[in-house]
Amino acid sequence: MAGVLRAERVWVEASRGLRIDQFGRLLRAVRARGGDGCGWGRPWRLPLAERVLLVAVYYRTNLTMRQLAPLFGVSPATVCRVIQRLGPLLALEPVRAPQDAIERLWIVDGTLIPVRDGTVGTSSRNYRFSANVQVIVDADTRLVVAAARLVPGTTADAKAWRDSRLAEQCQGVTVLGDGACINIGLIVPHRKRPGRPLLKGEKEDNAAHRKVRARVEHVIGRMKNYKILRDCRQRGDGLHHAVQAGACMHNLALAA
């Protein structure tokens, strides 16, 4: 059975949202991480470039494996094996605090991602089974610095931050959070106390804080262009791999 999609410019740029040179960088990263396999055993039906394209299209469109199979000319079982094999290899590169950390500004925010797996999601304030994911973004470049592992959607952002160990990657860097992230070492807006209205300077500080912190919300919205982050059918670590891959491909599209 012949497939429709091939790792060519017309299909890569139409179905992925990345230019062909950006897709080439993604392909080289997957190959460097061992995407070609160990070199023995039954060979894959598709070359590595088309397998990477398959995983990227899956994350982008959230099509089922039965829908993807005829597009690439393989069986649904092969689609499943390709996603399970290559999904973890599209992960975001770990980032440590830079040399000029004292001059950098990072922003953290949590987002709810609907999931079908009841073991990682809980009924949340969006009225769906969801998981909470903490994301750190560089305020200057809008690049994703790190994304934490999933916690249940009912987990408060402050607890999710403490449990994520992301603070270890932020040594020496100023990190902005929202009003829910109090007493965890982040820069948060001034809070209005009963009987004590905010002063004029505090209101101006909060306005500046909101303006800068909106950048992380814009980045998370861009990441959710990968529709798997709007309704994830993956189980276990599948959503974590999808978040990491979405962040990686967002960075590739933005940095090139």
N, C-alpha and C positions, 0 to 999 in steps of 0.2 A: 504494500500500500504506500503510495507516494504522498508525502506531506506537502503542505502549502507554505509554511513559514520556513525560511532559511536564514542563516546568519549573514545576510547581505544588507547593504545600506538601506534599501527601500523598506525592508521589513523591520530592521532594528530601530530605525528612527520613527517608523509609523506606529509600532506596537510597544515601544519601551519608554519613549521620552528622553532617551540618551542619544547623543550623536555617535557616529560610528567610531570615532577616536576614543570617546569616553567608554563605550562598550569594549573597545580593545584593551583599555586599562583594567577594566573589570575582569576580562578574560585572562589577562596576564597574572592578576592577583590570584585567581582561582587555580591556575596552572601551577603557580609557585607554591600553593598550599597543598598540592597533591591531587588536584582534580582529575588528572589523567589516570590515576589509579596506580596499582603496584606493577603493572606491566604483564601480568599473567592472568589466566582465567578466561572466561568467555568475554569477547570484546563487546563493547556497547554498539547498539544499532546506529546511534547518532554520534557524530564527531563532537568534541568537547565544546566548540563554539555554539553549536545548536543546542546542546544540553544546558549550557549557561543561559542561552536565550529562552529556553523552555522554562527554567526556574524563574527568570526575570519576568516573563510574561505571566506566569502563574501568580506571582506576587502583585503584579500591576493590575491584573484584571479580575483575580479571584475566581476564574473559571474552574469548573470541576475537572477532575482528571479524565472523565469520559468526554468532556468537551475539548480538552487540550489534545487528546490522543490523535484524532484525525487531522488536526492542524499540523502535527509533526510526523505523521505517518507511522506511529508506534501504537502499542497497546496501552490501555489505562494502567496496567501493572508496571510497565516500563516507565511511564510518567511518574508513578509513585516512587519507584526506586531512584529515579534521577533526582527528584525533589529531596528525598531523604538523604541521598549521598552528597549533593552539592549545596543544599540549603545552608548547612553550617559553615561552608567555605566562603560564603558571601558576607561574613560577619564584618562589623566595623573594626578597624585597626585600633587597638588601645592607645589612648593619648595620655601622656603625663603632663604635669604642670611645666610650662616652658621656662626658659632661662629668665625672661622678663616677666615672671609671674606677677610681680607686685603691680605691674602696669596693665595687666589683663583683667577683663571683666567677663565672667561666665554667668549664665542664667539657668536656673533649674525650674522645671515644672512637671507636674504629673498629669497624665492623661488616661482616660478610661478606654479600653479596647474591648468590644464585645467578643466573647468567646463561646464556643459550643461545649468546651470541656468543663464539666462541673467541678473537677478537682483543682482547677487553677482560678476559676472565676466564682463570683458570688453575685447575688442580686443586688444591684447598686443603684445609685441615685438617678441613673439614666434609664431605670426600669428594665434593665437587661442584665444577663449574666456577663459580668465584665471583670477584667484584670486591670490593676493600676501599674503603670510603667512610668518611672522617673527618667527624664531626659535632660541632659546638660547641653547647652548651646553656647558657643562663643559669640559674645555680643557684637564684636566687630566684623567677623567673617560670616556669621550665620551658619557655621559648620557645626554639625553634631559632634560633641566631644565624647560623650558616653551615654549609654542607655542601660538602665539597671535591669535585673531579672524581675519577673512578674511577681506581684503580690495580689491577694484578693482585692476586688474593687472597693470593698468597704473599708480598707485600710486607710487611715489618715495619712496625709502627705508627710507629716513630720516623722511618723513611725516608719513609713516606707523609705524615707531618706536615711534614717538611722540604720535600718536593716540592710540597706543596699551596699554599704561600704563605699559609696561614691566619694565620701569626704576624703578618703585616702588619696584620691586622684586630684584633689583640689588644694593640696598643701600650698599655702602662700598666695593663692588666687582669691580675689574678691568674688563672692558668689551671691547673686540676688535670688530671693525667693518671694513667694506671695505671703499674704497675711496668715496663712495656715502654718507657716514654717517658723514658729517662734521657738526660741530657746534651743536652737540646734546649730548656732554659729553662722547663720545666713543673714544677709542684709534684707530686712523686711520693712514695709511701710509703717508709719506711725499709726497707733491704734487709738480710736476714740474711746475715752473712758466715760462711765456714767457721771454726769455733772461736770465734765471737763471737756469742753469743745476743743477741737484742734486749733492751734495758733496759725496765723497766716503763713509763717515760714514752714510749718509742718505740712500744711496743705500744698504748698509749692513743692516740697520734697516728695510728697506722695504722687503728685502729678508727674514729676520727672521720673519717678520710679515706675509708674504705670507705662509711661511712654517707652522706656527701655525694655521693660519686661515683656511688652507685647511682642518683641522679636521672637521669643521662644514659642509663643502661641502660633505665630506665622509659620515657623519651621515645622512644628508638629502638624499644622494643617497641610503643609506641603508633603510631609511624610505620609499622610493619610490619602494622598493621591494614589498610593499603592493600596488598592481596595481590600487586600487581605487584612489591613489594619482597621477596617470598618466592620468586618464580620469574619472572624478567623475560625475555620473549621479544623485546623490542626490541633493535635493533642500533645500533651507532654511539653517538650521543649520546642515544639513547632512554632508557637507564637513568638518565643524569644528569638529564634532564628529569623523569623519574618521581620521583627522590629530591627534587629541588627542589620539585615540586608537592606531594609528600607532606608536606614540611616546611612549606610555605606553608599548606596546609589544616589541618595540626595546629595551627599558630599561630592561625589564624582561629577554630578550635573552642575553643582554650584562652583566648584573650584576650578574647573577646566576653562 
